[in-house]
Amino acid sequence: MRERRRTYELMIVINPLFASDDEIEAMIQRIAESIEASKGELLGADHSTPWGRRRLAYPIRAYLGGESSRRSFMEGYYILFQMILPSSQVIEVERTVKLADTILRYLLTEFDPKNKNPYNVLMTRASAGSNADMVEAQSQQDQ
């Protein structure tokens, strides 16, 4: 029986001290290799606008190599990955992300195929002023 493959999105926040072009490309390559080793397919890795270097909503404390205490970071470098993976292999990709010292936070979610363009929904929600507007925008998007 063939295993079901699903589309996932992975958002990572990299420590800003390790956000040089070479280190970002190395991180993208590392995650891409993990996806391919898990019999998956990388659809894209985006770190252009609106992602890239951004201010965090709250400070994140993290250890740096060789330091005994944690430092607080107010900025991070965001990268969004889109991939197709077998459901059983999600754990392997997540393990790779957890073991990376330069990643401050990550979020791995299943991509909703009903939603043609997730960025339009996010922008609609952000521009909506009240909860009623958000509910109305969501109901229009679902139709």
C-alpha positions in Angstrom: 0.0 0.0 0.0 1.3 3.4 -0.9 1.9 6.0 1.8 0.1 9.3 1.6 2.2 12.3 0.7 1.1 15.7 1.9 2.2 19.2 1.5 3.8 20.9 4.5 5.2 24.4 5.3 8.1 24.8 7.7 8.9 28.3 9.1 12.2 28.6 10.9 13.7 31.6 12.8 17.5 31.6 12.6 19.7 33.3 15.2 20.6 36.7 13.7 24.3 36.2 14.5 24.3 33.3 12.0 22.4 35.1 9.3 25.1 35.7 6.7 24.4 34.7 3.1 26.7 31.6 3.3 25.2 30.4 6.6 21.6 30.9 5.3 22.4 28.9 2.1 24.0 26.2 4.2 20.9 25.9 6.4 18.6 25.7 3.3 20.9 23.0 1.9 20.9 21.1 5.1 17.1 21.1 5.4 16.7 20.3 1.6 19.0 17.2 2.1 16.9 16.1 5.0 13.8 16.4 2.9 15.3 14.5 0.0 16.6 11.8 2.4 13.1 11.4 3.7 11.8 10.7 0.2 10.3 14.1 0.0 10.4 17.0 -2.4 11.3 20.6 -1.6 8.9 22.9 -3.5 10.6 26.2 -2.4 12.5 28.1 0.3 11.6 31.7 0.7 13.6 34.3 2.7 12.8 37.4 0.6 10.3 40.0 1.6 8.2 39.8 3.8 10.5 37.2 5.4 14.2 37.7 6.0 15.5 39.6 9.0 12.6 40.8 11.3 12.0 42.1 14.8 10.6 39.4 17.1 7.4 40.0 19.1 9.2 39.0 22.3 12.8 38.2 23.2 14.0 34.7 22.7 16.7 33.4 24.9 19.1 30.9 23.4 22.6 29.5 24.1 25.4 30.3 21.7 28.2 27.8 21.2 30.9 28.1 23.9 28.8 30.3 26.2 27.6 29.1 29.5 24.6 31.4 29.7 21.8 32.3 27.4 21.5 35.5 25.4 18.3 37.3 24.5 17.6 38.0 20.9 15.1 40.6 19.6 15.6 39.9 15.9 15.6 36.7 13.9 16.0 35.7 10.3 12.9 34.0 8.9 12.9 31.3 6.2 9.7 29.6 4.8 10.0 26.2 3.3 7.3 24.4 1.3 7.6 20.6 0.8 5.9 17.4 -0.1 6.6 14.5 2.4 5.3 11.1 3.3 3.3 11.5 6.5 5.6 9.1 8.4 8.8 11.1 7.4 7.8 14.4 9.0 9.4 13.3 12.2 12.8 13.0 10.5 12.7 16.5 9.0 11.6 17.9 12.4 14.5 16.1 14.1 16.9 17.8 11.7 15.5 21.2 12.6 15.6 20.5 16.3 19.2 19.5 16.2 20.3 22.7 14.4 21.9 25.0 17.0 21.3 28.1 14.9 17.5 27.8 14.8 15.7 29.7 17.6 12.2 28.6 16.8 10.3 26.6 14.1 6.8 25.7 13.1 5.9 22.8 10.9 2.3 22.7 9.6 0.3 20.9 7.0 -0.5 23.1 4.0 -4.2 23.5 3.3 -4.8 22.8 -0.4 -8.2 24.5 -0.4 -6.5 27.8 0.3 -5.1 28.8 -3.1 -2.9 31.6 -1.8 -2.2 31.6 1.9 -0.5 35.0 1.8 -3.6 36.7 0.7 -5.5 35.3 3.7 -2.8 36.5 6.0 -2.9 40.0 4.6 -6.7 40.0 4.7 -6.6 39.0 8.4 -3.9 41.6 9.2 -5.9 44.4 7.5 -9.2 43.4 9.2 -9.9 45.8 12.1 -12.2 43.8 14.3 -13.1 40.2 14.9 -16.3 40.6 12.9 -14.3 41.7 9.9 -11.9 38.8 10.3 -14.9 36.3 10.4 -16.4 37.9 7.3 -13.0 37.8 5.5 -12.6 34.2 6.4 -16.1 33.2 5.2 -15.5 35.0 1.9 -12.2 33.1 1.5 -13.9 29.8 2.2 -16.5 30.3 -0.6 
